[in-house]
Amino acid sequence: MPTPLGEDGLLDVLIVGAGLSGIGAAAILQARCPGKRYAILEARAASGGTWDLFRYPGIRSDSDMYTLGYGFKPWLEPKAIADGPAILRYIRETAHEHGIERRIRYGHKVVRADWSSEGACWTIHAEHTDGSTRIVRARFLYMCSGYYSYEHAYRPRFEGEDGYRGRVVQPQFWPQDLDYGGKRVVVIGSGATAVTLVPAMAQQAAHVTMLQRSPTYVVARPSEYGFARRLQNLLPAKAAYALTRWRVILESMLLYRLARARPALAKQRIVDMARHELGPGYDVATHFTPSYKVWDQRVCVVPDGDMFRAIRRGQASVVTGHIARFTESGILLESGQELEADIVVMATGLSLSILGGAAITVDGQAFMPNEAMSYKGMMLSSLPNCVMSFGYTNASWTLKADLTAGWVCRLLRHMDRKGQHIAVVRREPDVAPQPFLGFTSGYVQRAASLLPQQGSRRPWQVYQNYLQDMTTIRFGRIADGVIRFGSKGSMP
């Protein structure tokens, strides 16, 4: 490993994943637990996670960078809704500034992790890109590997695909040699990836059609926040960033609460905004009026209304309908309409993966995440000395990831003070199970059998509320009576 391991060859903390969560976790760990020996295992050949993996046209975040950015590192670029390369630079700058790069071991995919109560440590098996298997031992396992599979995306199959003469591509595995200039493109899907691809590809393609089974809520937001720029001109960078971050957090929470409290009003407001963008003659009722409530699924953001603008200019269009089959030259819908396409992009969603897809054992017994209950959205019942970083569905991922990293440091310091080696939460029989995520999105429903559960009361509930989490995670007691602590050889 690229870091001193001590005489016993045992790490204090092993972080899995060198993406947004993993780099942030390492920076916070270094700052708050400076004596801890740690390393990062990264399956890919480069850092950045999602922001290095995805290379499709227009790749960007649909969360603003004042909250997707780390709490400890100001976002200084003008665009709040930033593109993928800018986010990747930000992550790598953070790693460089904190000396984290030398702690990362690339090309190491964690495939198995075995917990031993006797030794109070994890034995991690990582497959290296050269075909060998490396073994690492660590007292604490910190999973920052995200929530979806890098190897597989959701890819439905359609009748007639074999006879289609065009090219079919997936955004997650975008071919860098793809020339779509002057081509007719159909993007299947209506989520964040689709609404990003459509305006980006429309700049060069002959025409881009977004083909959706049902509409999604789409909201135009400015790519730059004027109030953020004004604060930057008046205050030091850190102060301006902190104030901007809190303003965005509070505004977002207020809008979310209003949307959930007054769903009909929120729906009408968003639909009216789309109608204003597209003009009175556009069929907003068919293409931009979802059947579900606002925030039953994630709301899609289009910076500066770029997708609406592409539609107004005739560069792009939206078709709502069900696919009957592929033809030689495109896609036939059940309505009888045929969409001619030289290229079809399958923006059909992600395949979720829990704990990086690794096989987990606890004292020789297989651990099944879907049988566990989540503690504060960070630990899983009966899984000792292990925390997973999992962000919000209604706000930026990093807000929860930052809180989680701070809590891990508090937990480690508490265990050091008390001379404890094991921390585990046990499922309480009187807590009723509930779905881990309340979203109705396809990718969540497809993975329902893989996800852990949450409980009907605290601390087993997964809040989609930053202020509530901040109260319980940042300021709540570590020894809350639910976490059990023990020493080597005695699983509590």
C-alpha positions in Angstrom: 0.0 0.0 0.0 1.2 3.6 -0.7 1.0 4.6 3.0 2.9 3.5 6.1 0.9 0.7 7.7 2.8 0.3 11.0 4.5 -2.9 12.2 1.3 -4.9 12.3 0.4 -4.0 8.6 -3.0 -2.9 9.8 -4.8 0.2 8.6 -7.0 2.2 10.9 -9.4 3.1 8.1 -9.8 1.8 4.5 -11.8 4.0 2.2 -13.3 2.4 -0.8 -13.7 4.7 -3.8 -11.8 7.8 -4.9 -14.7 9.8 -6.2 -16.5 12.9 -4.7 -17.4 11.0 -1.4 -14.1 9.2 -1.0 -11.8 12.3 -1.5 -14.0 14.3 0.8 -14.0 11.6 3.5 -10.2 11.4 3.3 -9.8 15.2 3.7 -12.0 15.3 6.7 -10.4 12.2 8.2 -7.0 13.8 7.9 -8.1 17.0 9.4 -10.0 15.6 12.4 -8.2 12.3 13.1 -4.6 13.2 12.0 -3.1 10.1 13.6 -5.1 7.6 11.7 -3.5 5.4 9.1 -5.7 5.1 6.1 -5.6 4.3 2.4 -8.1 4.5 -0.5 -8.8 1.6 -2.9 -10.1 2.7 -6.3 -11.3 0.2 -8.9 -10.6 2.5 -11.8 -7.4 3.9 -13.1 -8.2 7.5 -12.1 -9.9 9.5 -9.4 -13.2 11.3 -9.8 -15.7 8.5 -9.7 -18.9 9.5 -11.6 -17.2 12.6 -13.0 -14.4 10.6 -14.6 -16.6 7.7 -15.7 -19.3 9.7 -17.6 -18.1 11.3 -20.8 -21.3 11.8 -22.8 -22.0 15.2 -24.4 -23.0 18.0 -22.0 -22.3 15.9 -18.8 -23.0 18.1 -15.8 -24.5 18.1 -12.4 -28.2 18.8 -11.7 -27.2 20.0 -8.2 -25.6 23.4 -7.7 -21.9 23.3 -6.8 -22.5 25.5 -3.7 -24.0 22.4 -2.1 -22.5 19.6 -4.2 -19.1 21.1 -3.4 -17.4 20.3 -0.1 -18.1 22.4 3.0 -14.4 22.9 3.5 -13.5 23.9 0.0 -15.2 27.0 -1.7 -16.5 26.6 -5.2 -15.0 29.6 -7.0 -16.0 29.1 -10.6 -18.8 31.3 -12.0 -21.2 28.5 -12.9 -23.3 27.0 -10.1 -24.6 24.3 -12.4 -21.2 23.0 -13.5 -20.1 20.7 -16.3 -18.4 17.4 -15.6 -14.8 18.4 -16.4 -15.1 21.4 -14.0 -16.4 19.1 -11.2 -13.6 16.6 -11.9 -11.0 19.4 -11.6 -12.5 20.4 -8.3 -12.3 16.9 -6.9 -8.7 16.4 -8.1 -7.6 19.8 -6.8 -9.0 18.8 -3.4 -7.0 15.6 -3.5 -3.8 17.4 -4.5 -4.2 20.2 -1.9 -4.6 17.7 0.9 -2.0 15.3 -0.2 -4.6 12.5 -0.7 -3.3 11.3 -4.0 -0.4 9.3 -2.5 -3.0 7.4 -0.4 -4.9 6.1 -3.4 -4.2 2.7 -4.8 -5.7 2.6 -8.3 -6.9 -0.5 -10.2 -8.0 -2.2 -7.0 -11.6 -3.4 -7.0 -12.9 -4.6 -3.7 -14.7 -7.9 -4.3 -14.9 -9.3 -0.8 -14.6 -8.1 2.8 -14.5 -10.4 5.8 -15.0 -9.2 9.3 -13.4 -11.0 12.3 -14.6 -10.2 15.8 -11.6 -12.1 17.2 -9.2 -9.7 15.6 -11.7 -6.8 15.5 -10.7 -6.0 11.9 -11.7 -6.4 8.2 -9.8 -8.5 5.7 -10.4 -7.0 2.3 -9.8 -8.8 -1.0 -9.2 -6.5 -4.0 -8.8 -7.7 -7.6 -6.0 -5.8 -9.3 -6.1 -4.9 -13.0 -3.1 -7.2 -13.5 -5.3 -10.2 -12.5 -3.8 -10.7 -9.0 -5.7 -10.4 -5.7 -4.4 -8.0 -3.0 -5.3 -8.4 0.6 -5.6 -5.4 3.0 -6.5 -5.4 6.7 -8.2 -2.5 8.3 -10.0 -1.8 11.6 -12.7 0.3 10.0 -14.3 0.0 6.5 -15.6 3.2 4.9 -17.6 2.6 1.8 -17.6 5.6 -0.6 -18.3 3.6 -3.7 -21.6 5.3 -4.6 -24.9 3.6 -5.2 -24.8 2.3 -8.8 -22.8 -0.2 -10.8 -20.0 1.2 -13.0 -19.9 -2.0 -15.0 -23.6 -2.3 -15.8 -26.4 0.2 -16.7 -30.0 -0.6 -17.0 -30.5 -1.7 -20.6 -34.0 -2.9 -21.8 -34.1 -4.9 -25.0 -36.6 -4.2 -27.7 -38.0 -6.3 -30.5 -36.3 -5.7 -33.9 -33.0 -4.3 -32.5 -30.9 -6.8 -34.4 -32.3 -5.5 -37.7 -31.7 -1.9 -36.9 -29.1 -0.4 -39.2 -28.1 2.5 -37.0 -26.0 2.7 -33.9 -27.2 2.1 -30.4 -25.1 3.6 -27.5 -25.4 4.0 -23.7 -24.4 7.2 -22.0 -22.5 5.4 -19.2 -20.2 3.8 -21.9 -20.1 6.6 -24.4 -18.0 5.8 -27.4 -15.5 8.7 -27.9 -15.4 8.0 -31.7 -19.1 8.6 -32.1 -19.8 11.3 -34.8 -23.4 12.5 -34.5 -22.9 15.7 -36.5 -25.7 16.0 -39.0 -27.3 12.8 -37.8 -30.9 12.1 -36.6 -30.7 11.1 -32.9 -33.4 9.5 -30.7 -32.7 9.6 -26.9 -34.8 7.1 -25.1 -35.5 8.3 -21.5 -36.6 11.4 -19.7 -34.4 11.7 -16.7 -31.4 13.8 -15.8 -29.2 12.1 -18.4 -31.7 12.5 -21.2 -32.4 16.2 -20.6 -28.6 16.8 -20.5 -27.9 15.0 -23.7 -30.7 16.5 -25.8 -29.6 20.1 -25.9 -25.9 19.2 -26.0 -26.3 16.9 -29.0 -28.8 19.3 -30.7 -25.9 21.7 -31.3 -24.4 19.4 -33.9 -27.1 16.8 -34.8 -29.6 17.2 -37.6 -32.3 16.7 -35.0 -32.6 15.2 -31.6 -35.8 13.5 -30.3 -36.3 12.7 -26.7 -38.6 9.7 -26.6 -40.3 9.2 -23.2 -42.9 6.7 -21.9 -44.1 9.4 -19.5 -43.2 13.0 -18.6 -40.8 14.2 -16.0 -40.8 17.5 -14.0 -38.3 19.7 -15.8 -37.3 23.1 -14.3 -35.1 25.8 -15.8 -32.6 27.4 -13.5 -29.8 29.9 -14.1 -26.4 28.4 -14.5 -24.9 31.2 -12.6 -26.3 32.7 -9.3 -26.0 36.5 -9.2 -26.3 36.7 -5.4 -23.3 34.3 -5.2 -21.2 36.5 -7.4 -22.2 39.6 -5.4 -21.2 37.9 -2.1 -17.8 36.9 -3.6 -17.2 40.5 -4.5 -17.9 41.7 -1.0 -16.6 39.0 1.3 -13.6 36.6 1.6 -14.0 33.4 -0.4 -14.8 31.2 2.5 -17.4 33.5 4.0 -19.1 34.1 0.7 -19.2 30.4 0.0 -20.6 29.6 3.4 -23.4 32.2 3.1 -24.2 31.1 -0.4 -24.3 27.5 0.6 -26.7 28.2 3.5 -28.9 30.3 1.4 -29.2 27.6 -1.2 -29.8 24.9 1.4 -32.6 26.8 3.1 -34.3 27.8 -0.1 -34.2 24.3 -1.4 -35.6 22.9 1.8 -38.4 25.5 1.8 -39.3 24.7 -1.8 -39.3 21.0 -1.1 -41.5 21.3 1.9 -43.9 23.5 0.0 -44.0 21.0 -2.8 -44.8 18.1 -0.5 -47.4 20.1 1.5 -49.1 21.6 -1.6 -48.5 19.1 -4.3 -51.2 20.3 -6.7 -50.0 23.9 -6.5 -46.3 22.8 -7.0 -47.2 20.7 -10.0 -49.2 23.6 -11.6 -46.3 26.0 -11.0 -43.7 23.8 -12.7 -46.0 23.0 -15.6 -46.8 26.7 -16.0 -43.0 27.4 -16.1 -42.6 24.9 -18.9 -45.5 26.4 -20.8 -43.9 29.8 -20.4 -40.6 28.5 -21.8 -42.2 26.7 -24.7 -45.0 29.0 -25.7 -48.8 28.7 -25.6 -49.0 26.4 -28.7 -46.9 23.7 -27.3 -48.6 20.5 -25.9 -47.3 20.8 -22.4 -50.1 18.6 -21.1 -48.8 15.6 -23.0 -45.0 16.1 -22.7 -44.3 18.0 -19.5 -47.1 17.1 -17.1 -46.2 14.1 -15.0 -48.9 11.9 -13.4 -47.0 11.7 -10.1 -46.5 14.3 -7.4 -43.5 16.6 -7.3 -40.5 14.9 -5.7 -42.0 11.4 -5.9 -39.1 11.3 -8.4 -36.1 13.6 -8.7 -36.9 16.9 -10.5 -34.7 17.5 -13.6 -32.9 20.8 -13.9 -32.0 22.4 -17.2 -29.5 25.3 -16.8 -30.6 28.5 -18.5 -33.5 26.5 -20.0 -31.2 25.0 -22.6 -33.5 22.0 -23.5 -36.5 24.3 -23.8 -34.4 26.6 -26.1 -33.4 23.7 -28.3 -37.1 22.7 -28.7 -38.2 26.3 -29.5 -35.5 26.5 -32.2 -36.7 23.2 -33.8 -33.4 21.5 -33.0 -35.0 19.0 -30.6 -38.5 17.6 -29.9 -40.2 15.5 -27.3 -42.3 12.4 -28.2 -44.3 10.7 -25.5 -45.3 7.1 -26.3 -44.4 3.4 -25.9 -42.0 1.5 -28.2 -43.5 -1.3 -30.2 -40.3 -2.3 -31.9 -37.2 -1.2 -33.7 -37.2 -1.0 -37.5 -34.3 -0.9 -39.9 -34.3 2.9 -39.9 -35.6 3.8 -36.4 -38.2 3.1 -33.8 -41.9 2.3 -34.3 -44.2 3.4 -31.5 -47.4 1.6 -30.4 -49.3 4.6 -31.8 -48.1 3.8 -35.3 -45.7 6.8 -35.4 -42.2 5.9 -36.6 -39.1 7.9 -35.5 -36.2 7.7 -38.0 -32.9 7.6 -36.3 -29.2 7.2 -37.3 -28.3 6.9 -33.6 -30.3 5.7 -30.7 -29.1 6.6 -27.2 -30.4 4.4 -24.4 -30.6 6.9 -21.5 -32.7 4.3 -19.6 -31.2 4.5 -16.2 -28.8 3.0 -13.7 -28.3 -0.3 -12.1 -27.9 0.1 -8.3 -25.2 -1.6 -6.3 -24.9 -1.6 -2.5 -21.5 -1.6 -0.8 -19.8 -1.6 -4.1 -21.2 -5.0 -5.0 -18.6 -6.7 -2.7 -19.4 -10.0 -1.0 -19.5 -9.4 2.8 -19.1 -11.8 5.6 -19.3 -11.3 9.4 -17.5 -14.0 11.4 -17.9 -16.4 8.5 -21.5 -15.7 7.8 -22.7 -14.0 4.6 -24.1 -10.5 5.2 -27.1 -9.6 3.1 -27.7 -5.8 2.9 -31.3 -6.2 2.0 -32.0 -8.0 5.3 -30.4 -5.1 7.3 -31.8 -1.9 8.6 -30.1 1.4 8.1 -29.0 3.4 11.1 -29.2 7.2 10.4 -28.6 6.3 6.7 -24.9 5.5 7.5 -24.5 2.1 9.2 -26.3 -1.2 8.6 -27.5 -3.4 11.4 -25.2 -6.3 12.3 -22.4 -4.9 10.2 -19.5 -3.9 12.5 -17.0 -1.1 12.0 -18.5 -0.2 8.6 -20.1 3.0 7.4 -21.5 3.8 3.9 -21.7 7.2 2.4 -25.1 7.8 0.8 -26.4 11.2 -0.1 -29.8 12.8 -0.5 -32.4 12.3 -3.2 -33.9 15.7 -2.9 -30.7 17.7 -2.5 -27.0 17.3 -3.3 -25.1 14.1 -2.4 -22.3 15.9 -0.7 -24.4 17.5 2.0 -25.0 14.1 3.6 -21.5 12.8 2.6 -19.9 15.6 4.6 -22.1 15.0 7.6 -21.2 11.3 7.4 -17.5 11.9 7.2 -17.6 14.1 10.3 -19.6 11.5 12.2 -17.1 8.8 11.3 -14.4 10.9 12.9 -16.5 11.5 16.0 -17.1 7.7 16.3 -13.4 6.9 15.9 -12.4 9.4 18.5 -15.0 8.1 20.9 -13.8 4.6 20.5 -10.2 5.7 21.1 -11.1 7.5 24.3 -13.0 4.5 25.6 -10.5 1.9 24.5 -13.1 0.2 22.3 -12.4 -1.8 19.2 -15.9 -2.7 17.8 -19.0 -0.6 17.0 -22.1 -2.2 15.7 -25.9 -1.5 15.7 -28.4 -4.2 16.2 -31.8 -4.2 14.7 -34.6 -3.5 17.2 -37.6 -5.9 16.9 -40.2 -3.2 17.7 -39.1 -1.0 14.8 -41.3 -1.5 11.7 -39.4 -1.8 8.4 -40.0 0.7 5.6 -38.4 1.1 2.1 -34.9 2.7 2.2 -35.9 5.2 -0.5 -39.4 6.6 -1.0 -38.8 7.4 -4.7 -41.0 5.9 -7.4 -38.2 6.2 -10.0 -37.6 3.1 -12.1 -34.0 2.6 -11.0 -35.1 2.6 -7.3 -38.0 0.2 -7.9 -35.9 -2.2 -9.9 -33.4 -2.3 -7.0 -36.0 -2.6 -4.2 -35.0 -6.2 -3.4 -31.3 -5.2 -3.1 -31.6 -2.2 -0.8 -31.5 -2.2 3.0 -34.5 -1.0 4.9 -35.1 2.0 7.1 -37.2 2.0 10.2 -40.4 3.7 11.4 -38.6 5.8 14.0 -35.3 7.3 14.8 -32.4 6.5 14.6 -33.5 4.1 11.9 -35.1 6.6 9.7 -33.4 8.0 6.6 -34.2 11.7 6.6 -34.2 13.6 3.3 -33.6 16.7 5.4 -30.2 18.3 6.0 -31.1 20.3 9.1 -32.6 17.3 10.7 -29.6 15.2 9.9 -27.2 17.9 11.0 -28.9 17.9 14.4 -28.8 14.2 14.9 -25.5 13.4 13.1 -23.3 16.4 13.9 -24.6 17.2 17.4 -26.3 14.0 18.6 -24.5 11.7 21.1 -22.4 8.9 19.7 -23.2 6.6 22.6 -26.9 6.9 22.1 -27.8 3.5 23.5 -28.3 2.0 20.0 -24.7 1.6 19.0 -23.0 -1.2 20.9 -19.3 -1.2 21.7 -17.0 -4.0 22.4 -13.4 -5.2 22.5 -11.5 -7.7 20.4 -13.0 -11.1 20.6 -16.3 -10.0 22.0 -18.9 -8.9 19.4 -21.4 -6.7 21.3 
